[in-house]
Amino acid sequence: MVDVAMTGPRGPKPKKAFSSRNIMLYGILILISVYYLLPLYVMIVTSLKGMPEIRLGNVFSPPLEITTAAWTKAWSQACTGINCDGLSRGFWNSVQILVPSLILSISVASVNGYALSHWKFKGSETFFTILIIGAFIPYQTMLYPIVILLREIGLMGDLGGLVLVHTVFGMPILTLLFRNYFTSIPEELFKAARVDGAGFWGIYFRIMLPMALPIFVVAMILQVTGIWNDFLFGVIYTKPDTYPMTVQLNNIVNSVQGVKEYNVNMAATLLTGLVPLVIYFASGKLFVRGIAAGAVKG
Amino acid sequence: MSNHSVEIRNLDLSFGAVNVLKDLNLDIHEGEFLVLLGSSGCGKSTLLNCIAGLLDVTDGQIFIKGKNVTWAEPSERGIGMVFQSYALYPQMTVEGNLSFGLKNARLPKDEIAKRVARAAEILQIEPLLKRKPGALSGGQRQRVAIGRALVRDVDVFLFDEPLSNLDAKLRADLRVELKRLHDQLKNTMIYVTHDQVEAMTLADRIAIMKGGQVMQLDSPANIYNKPRNKYVAGFIGSPAMNFIEGELAGGVFKAEGFEASLAEYDWATSAPADGPVTLGLRPEHILTEDQVDSGTLRTQVLADLVEPMGADTLVWSNLAGHPFRFRMDGQAVVKAGDMVPVGIDMSRASVFDVASELRL
């Protein structure tokens, strides 16, 4: 009896590093990562090659001679239509679209969400329902009516028009996001602030806003990726001079004249995708925290 | 309308078809500690929110210091409120929390500093002023929450179950502190709780609420000794009062195998008619061991179950076909199956009418 107690299992159960379970798990994870990372690898490698090297046809081989000529060309020389100043024009257009849309849509939506969660008025639930329905209407059905609308208010073809469109279309999902987040903030906090004499804006700016940083990051990421990657609204509501970067990228890659410069195309595509990527890597942790904070109460 | 601090006149509040408060009237004296006591859903917190101005009333009026504040904003009513979840602003320091209301009222800086310092001194939270609420313990947070009401220099303090989130020991400590604070400040305080110990110990008067109405508004002693109806009698006291159904016939209570003269009973109505009544006996008023003989009535009951609790022992048994609990001394030697002699002092009993459930 005594011996059994002394020699029997004790402490944590030993784990094998190379169990069949671990091999399966990590094997599949590595396989899937490779599958997703391979195209990215090909793009980076190709963009760093010269055209003669590309013509050799070794898609996966690393560049023999690294050159950034394709990147320079994509940024400042590639031709779209009659303009030959590369993607830089589209980049600055996109920035001019993104920044005002971002600020406008997030500020309006956060106030919306705050009002709908803590200052319920008669019909506020109906208003919210109507707003959410807006998220389910396909964009295509609204394209032409918006053309007429923008023409009537004189913003057709203008960057301001596109900013307005992005702001309006971001409203349902952003309002939902902010409303759910603000609903999770205890009602008593709001009551305490009212007893302390803070009004609608006082509570919003001094109490709610400082507590809502994670959800602002989530909204920002959603809007940056959404607006930056938008092609449909960009191509319809702007004109060649004010095309956003995505539309310009399409025009470069899909041009049918002359030699297909794969390295320039790859570089242009990477340049276009850079902004959302940077935003995501810079704030990924806050993004996850914000999503979780909205979902779990308390 | 002279020395009443808070007056509530014919207050109605309904959410849709649900009437939470029904034609409620309440007068609260200057400097009084009033406890609103009731089980959950009785409307006590709703009433407090109405007084604070956080809920719009459906009908009726609210006066604070003789001024009609029915339509006034919470901050204009001269009230301070303490919440169950503390509701401290998490991103502000303790000092920021205390001064937030004063800054909103645009008070001069030196006045704000003076009031914060005074509140911090009263509540002994001076070392915590630079900390954020996240770095405080539950008791400290609740102190800060009380401080936030204190700095506002108001006439009326409202407490919404302020101690319910604390552990038992801390609750007892803070309860005593609250009582001291009231003795020191002499403000009117309205305190909502479902804990009858808090109610009994803190209150000058207790308002027992049920279904949006005040069942009884009286001193703790009167509520305990002379509950106005069966609900109040059963609600106050732990373990709960024993109820025995029976008949009243010529000043004698009669139940199955049990008779008791009510000659010494202090009748609420002058001449109660004979008929079905309920006799209420508090477990702690049952006389046992060497005191049995001092009761007006003596009998023997069979102990079903014995719960020793240290200071005293609770015995479960049966009397006249009804469950019957009584309290014995903690040192008493008694076990299940014993016949225990008990004495009953009818002058401390309560008698209720069966139909109206009112005290007779």
Boltz contact constraints between the chains, C-beta under 6 A:
constraints:
  - contact:
      token1: [A, 186]
      token2: [B, 85]
      max_distance: 6.0
  - contact:
      token1: [A, 188]
      token2: [B, 83]
      max_distance: 6.0
  - contact:
      token1: [A, 188]
      token2: [B, 85]
      max_distance: 6.0
  - contact:
      token1: [A, 188]
      token2: [B, 87]
      max_distance: 6.0
  - contact:
      token1: [A, 189]
      token2: [B, 87]
      max_distance: 6.0
  - contact:
      token1: [A, 191]
      token2: [B, 54]
      max_distance: 6.0
  - contact:
      token1: [A, 192]
      token2: [B, 87]
      max_distance: 6.0
  - contact:
      token1: [A, 194]
      token2: [B, 74]
      max_distance: 6.0
  - contact:
      token1: [A, 195]
      token2: [B, 74]
      max_distance: 6.0
  - contact:
      token1: [A, 195]
      token2: [B, 81]
      max_distance: 6.0
  - contact:
      token1: [A, 196]
      token2: [B, 100]
      max_distance: 6.0
  - contact:
      token1: [A, 196]
      token2: [B, 101]
      max_distance: 6.0
  - contact:
      token1: [A, 196]
      token2: [B, 104]
      max_distance: 6.0
  - contact:
      token1: [A, 197]
      token2: [B, 75]
      max_distance: 6.0
  - contact:
      token1: [A, 197]
      token2: [B, 101]
      max_distance: 6.0
  - contact:
      token1: [A, 197]
      token2: [B, 104]
      max_distance: 6.0
  - contact:
      token1: [A, 197]
      token2: [B, 105]
      max_distance: 6.0
  - contact:
      token1: [A, 198]
      token2: [B, 104]
      max_distance: 6.0
  - contact:
      token1: [A, 207]
      token2: [B, 89]
      max_distance: 6.0
  - contact:
      token1: [A, 210]
      token2: [B, 91]
      max_distance: 6.0
